[in-house]
Structure formats: structure tokens, C-alpha cells
Amino acid sequence: MLVHILQGKGRKDRYTLLSQIALDDVSVYTLRHSFATHLLESETDIRNIQELLGHSRWKTTEIYTYVSKNSIRKIRSSLDEMF
């Protein structure tokens, strides 16, 4: 499902995605935050997320960049890479 947002944040028009499950039981703000967080955890570039959310400044998008345990587990020590 595709949602066309008219005059959203910053009075900008944009398109975004919406699943049927989210349509049935989620608020707009929860959906927006979860969407951004999911994209970050899927290693989507923050600039692309910024565009999808309609932020004019990437600093605004930065609030979604909290550190999750799954992200930390993926980090490998440079020392481990040597051996």
C-alpha cells in the first residue's frame, strides 16, 4: 500500500509505504518512528531515510539513530580481522 501525504511535516507532499497490519492498529507517530528505526537496522543510508521522512535537515533524522543490541553484535573488532 502506498500513502500520499499532503502538506505533511514542513508542509511537504510525499509518498510512503503502509502495511495492512499497521493500518489496523498503529498510530501515525508510532508508525513513523518504527519505519525509520527498521530502515536504520536494515542498514538503509540515513540520507534516504531523511528523504522518506521529509526532513530538511539530517540532524532531525538523527533522533532515530539510537544504538540497538543487534547493531552492536554485528560490529567486529579490527584486531579480529587481522587473524
DSSP file (Angstrom, degrees, kcal/mol; ACC not computed):
  #  RESIDUE AA STRUCTURE BP1 BP2  ACC     N-H-->O    O-->H-N    N-H-->O    O-->H-N    TCO  KAPPA ALPHA  PHI   PSI    X-CA   Y-CA   Z-CA
    1    1 A M              0   0    0      0, 0.0    17,-2.0     0, 0.0     2,-0.5   0.000 360.0 360.0 360.0 141.7    0.0    0.0    0.0
    2    2 A L  E     -A   17   0A   0     15,-0.2     2,-0.5    13,-0.0    15,-0.2  -0.961 360.0-156.9-119.5 131.2    1.2    3.5   -0.8
    3    3 A V  E     -A   16   0A   0     13,-3.3    13,-2.2    -2,-0.5     2,-0.7  -0.918   5.5-151.0-111.5 131.2    0.2    6.5    1.1
    4    4 A H  E     -A   15   0A   0     -2,-0.5     2,-0.6    11,-0.2    11,-0.2  -0.899  13.4-157.6-100.9 115.2    0.3   10.0   -0.4
    5    5 A I  E     -A   14   0A   0      9,-3.4     9,-2.3    -2,-0.7     2,-0.5  -0.830   5.2-158.1 -96.9 121.4    0.9   12.6    2.4
    6    6 A L  S    S-     0   0    0     -2,-0.6     7,-0.2     1,-0.2     6,-0.1  -0.866  70.7 -10.9-102.7 129.1   -0.3   16.1    1.5
    7    7 A Q  S    S+     0   0    0     -2,-0.5     4,-0.3     4,-0.2     6,-0.2   0.897  91.2 160.4  53.6  46.7    1.2   19.0    3.3
    8    8 A G    >   -     0   0    0      4,-2.7     3,-2.4    -3,-0.3     4,-0.3   0.253  52.1 -16.4 -76.1-153.2    2.9   16.9    6.0
    9    9 A K  G >  S+     0   0    0      1,-0.3     3,-0.8     2,-0.2    -1,-0.2  -0.235 142.9  14.6 -52.3 131.7    5.7   18.0    8.2
   10   10 A G  G 3  S-     0   0    0      1,-0.2    -1,-0.3    -3,-0.1    -2,-0.1   0.648 126.1 -82.8  73.2  15.3    7.3   21.1    6.7
   11   11 A R  G <  S+     0   0    0     -3,-2.4     2,-0.3    -4,-0.3    -1,-0.2   0.840  90.6 145.9  55.7  36.7    4.2   21.4    4.5
   12   12 A K    <   -     0   0    0     -3,-0.8    -4,-2.7    -4,-0.3     2,-0.3  -0.800  46.9-135.0-105.4 145.7    5.8   19.0    2.1
   13   13 A D        +     0   0    0     -2,-0.3     2,-0.3    -6,-0.2    -7,-0.2  -0.764  38.2 153.6 -91.0 143.3    4.0   16.4    0.0
   14   14 A R  E     -A    5   0A   0     -9,-2.3    -9,-3.4    -2,-0.3     2,-0.4  -0.983  37.6-123.2-160.4 165.1    5.5   12.9   -0.1
   15   15 A Y  E     +A    4   0A   0     -2,-0.3     2,-0.3   -11,-0.2   -11,-0.2  -0.886  30.9 169.9-110.5 147.3    4.7    9.2   -0.7
   16   16 A T  E     -A    3   0A   0    -13,-2.2   -13,-3.3    -2,-0.4     2,-0.2  -0.944  32.3 -98.9-148.3 170.4    5.4    6.5    1.9
   17   17 A L  E     -A    2   0A   0     -2,-0.3     2,-0.3   -15,-0.2   -15,-0.2  -0.597  29.7-173.7 -93.9 152.4    4.7    2.8    2.4
   18   18 A L        -     0   0    0    -17,-2.0     2,-0.2    -2,-0.2    -2,-0.0  -0.953  12.7-146.9-147.6 125.4    2.0    1.3    4.7
   19   19 A S     >  -     0   0    0     -2,-0.3     4,-1.8     1,-0.1   -17,-0.0  -0.566  25.3-120.3 -87.2 156.9    1.3   -2.3    5.5
   20   20 A Q  H  > S+     0   0    0      1,-0.2     4,-1.4     2,-0.2    -1,-0.1   0.874 113.3  55.7 -63.1 -38.0   -2.2   -3.6    6.2
   21   21 A I  H  > S+     0   0    0      1,-0.2     4,-1.2     2,-0.2     3,-0.4   0.926 108.3  47.4 -61.3 -44.9   -1.3   -4.7    9.7
   22   22 A A  H  > S+     0   0    0      1,-0.2     4,-1.5     2,-0.2     3,-0.2   0.867 106.5  58.3 -65.1 -35.8   -0.1   -1.2   10.5
   23   23 A L  H  < S+     0   0    0     -4,-1.8    -1,-0.2     1,-0.2    -2,-0.2   0.857 106.1  50.0 -61.2 -35.3   -3.2    0.3    9.1
   24   24 A D  H  < S+     0   0    0     -4,-1.4    -1,-0.2    -3,-0.4    -2,-0.2   0.796 129.3   6.1 -77.0 -31.3   -5.4   -1.7   11.5
   25   25 A D  H  < S+     0   0    0     -4,-1.2     2,-0.4    -3,-0.2    -2,-0.2   0.213  99.8  91.0-145.3  22.8   -3.7   -1.0   15.0
   26   26 A V     <  -     0   0    0     -4,-1.5     2,-0.1    -5,-0.1     0, 0.0  -0.957  61.0-128.2-129.4 141.6   -0.9    1.7   14.9
   27   27 A S     >  -     0   0    0     -2,-0.4     4,-2.4     1,-0.1     5,-0.2  -0.403  31.1-111.0 -78.3 163.3   -0.8    5.5   15.4
   28   28 A V  H  > S+     0   0    0      1,-0.2     4,-2.5     2,-0.2     5,-0.2   0.893 117.6  48.8 -61.9 -41.3    0.9    7.7   12.8
   29   29 A Y  H  > S+     0   0    0      2,-0.2     4,-2.3     1,-0.2    -1,-0.2   0.895 111.9  47.5 -70.5 -39.5    3.7    8.6   15.2
   30   30 A T  H  > S+     0   0    0      2,-0.2     4,-2.7     1,-0.2     5,-0.2   0.912 113.0  50.2 -64.9 -41.8    4.4    5.0   16.2
   31   31 A L  H  X S+     0   0    0     -4,-2.4     4,-2.6     2,-0.2    -2,-0.2   0.928 111.1  48.4 -60.9 -47.0    4.3    4.0   12.5
   32   32 A R  H  X S+     0   0    0     -4,-2.5     4,-2.1     2,-0.2    -2,-0.2   0.924 114.6  44.4 -61.4 -47.2    6.7    6.8   11.6
   33   33 A H  H  X S+     0   0    0     -4,-2.3     4,-2.5     2,-0.2    -2,-0.2   0.922 115.3  47.6 -65.5 -44.6    9.2    6.0   14.3
   34   34 A S  H  X S+     0   0    0     -4,-2.7     4,-2.7    -5,-0.2     5,-0.2   0.891 110.4  52.9 -64.2 -40.0    9.1    2.3   13.7
   35   35 A F  H  X S+     0   0    0     -4,-2.6     4,-2.2    -5,-0.2    -1,-0.2   0.936 112.0  44.4 -60.5 -48.4    9.5    2.7   10.0
   36   36 A A  H  X S+     0   0    0     -4,-2.1     4,-2.2     2,-0.2    -2,-0.2   0.912 114.2  49.4 -64.2 -43.2   12.6    4.9   10.5
   37   37 A T  H  X S+     0   0    0     -4,-2.5     4,-2.4     1,-0.2    -2,-0.2   0.916 110.5  50.4 -63.5 -44.1   14.1    2.5   13.1
   38   38 A H  H  X S+     0   0    0     -4,-2.7     4,-1.3     1,-0.2    -1,-0.2   0.916 109.8  50.5 -60.6 -44.2   13.5   -0.5   10.9
   39   39 A L  H  <>S+     0   0    0     -4,-2.2     5,-2.7     1,-0.2    -1,-0.2   0.907 110.5  49.6 -62.0 -41.8   15.2    1.1    7.9
   40   40 A L  H ><5S+     0   0    0     -4,-2.2     3,-1.8     1,-0.2    -1,-0.2   0.920 109.7  50.3 -62.6 -43.7   18.2    2.0   10.0
   41   41 A E  H 3<5S+     0   0    0     -4,-2.4    -1,-0.2     1,-0.3    -2,-0.2   0.731 106.0  57.1 -68.4 -20.4   18.5   -1.5   11.4
   42   42 A S  T 3<5S-     0   0    0     -4,-1.3    -1,-0.3    -3,-0.2    -2,-0.2   0.270 122.1-111.0 -89.9  10.5   18.4   -2.8    7.8
   43   43 A E  T < 5 +     0   0    0     -3,-1.8     2,-0.3     1,-0.2    -3,-0.2   0.773  58.1 165.0  65.2  31.3   21.4   -0.5    7.1
   44   44 A T      < -     0   0    0     -5,-2.7    -1,-0.2    -6,-0.1     5,-0.1  -0.604  48.3 -99.4 -73.0 136.6   19.5    1.9    4.9
   45   45 A D    >>  -     0   0    0     -2,-0.3     4,-1.7     1,-0.1     3,-0.8  -0.316  24.8-129.7 -59.7 136.5   21.5    5.1    4.4
   46   46 A I  H 3> S+     0   0    0      1,-0.3     4,-2.5     2,-0.2    -1,-0.1   0.786 106.8  61.1 -61.9 -28.0   20.3    7.9    6.8
   47   47 A R  H 3> S+     0   0    0      2,-0.2     4,-1.8     1,-0.2    -1,-0.3   0.876 104.4  48.7 -66.4 -36.6   20.1   10.3    3.9
   48   48 A N  H <> S+     0   0    0     -3,-0.8     4,-2.3     2,-0.2    -2,-0.2   0.892 111.4  49.5 -68.1 -39.5   17.5    8.1    2.2
   49   49 A I  H  X S+     0   0    0     -4,-1.7     4,-2.4     1,-0.2     5,-0.2   0.908 107.3  55.5 -64.6 -41.3   15.6    7.9    5.5
   50   50 A Q  H  X>S+     0   0    0     -4,-2.5     5,-2.0     1,-0.2     4,-1.0   0.914 109.3  46.8 -55.7 -44.6   15.7   11.6    5.7
   51   51 A E  H  <5S+     0   0    0     -4,-1.8     3,-0.4     1,-0.2    -2,-0.2   0.915 111.4  50.4 -65.7 -44.0   14.1   11.9    2.3
   52   52 A L  H  <5S+     0   0    0     -4,-2.3    -1,-0.2     1,-0.2    -2,-0.2   0.856 113.9  45.0 -63.6 -35.1   11.4    9.4    3.1
   53   53 A L  H  <5S-     0   0    0     -4,-2.4    -1,-0.2    -5,-0.2    -2,-0.2   0.622 110.5-122.8 -84.5 -13.1   10.5   11.2    6.3
   54   54 A G  T  <5 +     0   0    0     -4,-1.0     2,-0.4    -3,-0.4    -3,-0.2   0.741  52.7 158.8  80.0  23.1   10.6   14.6    4.7
   55   55 A H      < -     0   0    0     -5,-2.0    -1,-0.3    -6,-0.2    -2,-0.1  -0.646  32.9-159.5 -80.2 133.8   13.2   16.1    7.0
   56   56 A S  S    S+     0   0    0     -2,-0.4     2,-0.4     1,-0.1    -1,-0.1   0.769  82.2  47.6 -81.0 -26.0   15.0   19.1    5.5
   57   57 A R  S >> S-     0   0    0      1,-0.1     3,-1.0    -7,-0.1     4,-0.8  -0.948  73.3-144.1-117.0 135.5   17.9   18.6    8.0
   58   58 A W  H 3> S+     0   0    0     -2,-0.4     4,-1.3     1,-0.2     3,-0.2   0.760  98.7  70.9 -68.5 -22.4   19.6   15.3    8.6
   59   59 A K  H 34 S+     0   0    0      1,-0.2     4,-0.3     2,-0.2    -1,-0.2   0.839  94.0  55.3 -60.9 -32.2   20.1   16.3   12.3
   60   60 A T  H X4 S+     0   0    0     -3,-1.0     3,-1.0     1,-0.2    -1,-0.2   0.882 106.9  49.4 -66.7 -38.2   16.3   15.9   12.6
   61   61 A T  H >< S+     0   0    0     -4,-0.8     3,-2.1     1,-0.2    -1,-0.2   0.742  92.1  80.8 -71.1 -23.5   16.5   12.3   11.3
   62   62 A E  G >< S+     0   0    0     -4,-1.3     3,-2.0     1,-0.3    -1,-0.2   0.702  72.1  76.9 -59.3 -21.3   19.4   11.6   13.8
   63   63 A I  G <  S+     0   0    0     -3,-1.0    -1,-0.3    -4,-0.3     3,-0.2   0.726  90.7  57.1 -64.1 -18.3   16.9   11.1   16.6
   64   64 A Y  G <  S+     0   0    0     -3,-2.1     2,-0.3     1,-0.2    -1,-0.3   0.446  82.4  90.5 -88.3  -0.4   16.2    7.6   15.2
   65   65 A T    <   +     0   0    0     -3,-2.0    -1,-0.2    -4,-0.1    -2,-0.1  -0.113  51.3 147.3 -94.4  39.1   19.8    6.6   15.4
   66   66 A Y        -     0   0    0     -2,-0.3     2,-0.6    -3,-0.2    -2,-0.0  -0.312  55.2-105.0 -65.5 159.3   19.8    5.0   18.8
   67   67 A V        -     0   0    0      4,-0.0     2,-0.2     3,-0.0    -1,-0.1  -0.785  35.9-161.5 -92.9 121.3   22.1    2.0   19.3
   68   68 A S     >  -     0   0    0     -2,-0.6     4,-1.9     1,-0.1     5,-0.1  -0.666  28.2-119.4 -97.9 157.2   20.4   -1.3   19.4
   69   69 A K  H  > S+     0   0    0     -2,-0.2     4,-2.2     1,-0.2     5,-0.1   0.867 114.7  56.4 -61.5 -36.9   21.9   -4.5   20.7
   70   70 A N  H  > S+     0   0    0      1,-0.2     4,-1.0     2,-0.2    -1,-0.2   0.886 105.9  50.4 -63.4 -38.1   21.6   -6.2   17.3
   71   71 A S  H  > S+     0   0    0      1,-0.2     4,-0.5     2,-0.2     3,-0.5   0.910 109.9  50.2 -65.2 -42.0   23.7   -3.4   15.8
   72   72 A I  H >< S+     0   0    0     -4,-1.9     3,-1.2     1,-0.2    -2,-0.2   0.888 105.1  57.4 -64.4 -39.6   26.4   -3.8   18.4
   73   73 A R  H 3< S+     0   0    0     -4,-2.2    -1,-0.2     1,-0.2    -2,-0.2   0.786 100.9  58.0 -63.1 -27.2   26.6   -7.5   17.9
   74   74 A K  H 3< S+     0   0    0     -4,-1.0     2,-0.3    -3,-0.5    -1,-0.2   0.671  83.4 101.5 -77.4 -17.0   27.4   -7.0   14.2
   75   75 A I    <<  -     0   0    0     -3,-1.2     2,-0.4    -4,-0.5    -3,-0.0  -0.506  58.0-159.8 -74.2 131.8   30.5   -4.9   14.9
   76   76 A R        -     0   0    0     -2,-0.3     2,-0.1     3,-0.0    -2,-0.1  -0.909  21.2-113.5-112.6 141.1   33.7   -6.8   14.5
   77   77 A S     >  -     0   0    0     -2,-0.4     4,-1.1     1,-0.1     3,-0.3  -0.445  17.5-132.4 -66.8 140.4   37.0   -5.8   16.1
   78   78 A S  H  > S+     0   0    0      1,-0.2     4,-0.8     2,-0.2    -1,-0.1   0.805 109.1  60.8 -63.7 -27.9   39.7   -4.7   13.6
   79   79 A L  H >> S+     0   0    0      1,-0.2     3,-0.8     2,-0.2     4,-0.8   0.894 100.7  52.8 -65.3 -39.4   42.0   -7.0   15.5
   80   80 A D  H 34 S+     0   0    0     -3,-0.3     3,-0.4     1,-0.2    -1,-0.2   0.823 103.4  58.4 -64.4 -30.1   39.8  -10.0   14.7
   81   81 A E  H 3< S+     0   0    0     -4,-1.1    -1,-0.2     1,-0.2    -2,-0.2   0.739  98.8  60.1 -70.9 -22.7   40.0   -9.1   11.1
   82   82 A M  H <<        0   0    0     -3,-0.8    -1,-0.2    -4,-0.8    -2,-0.2   0.788 360.0 360.0 -75.7 -27.8   43.8   -9.4   11.1
   83   83 A F     <        0   0    0     -4,-0.8    -1,-0.2    -3,-0.4    -2,-0.2   0.413 360.0 360.0-114.1 360.0   43.9  -13.0   12.2
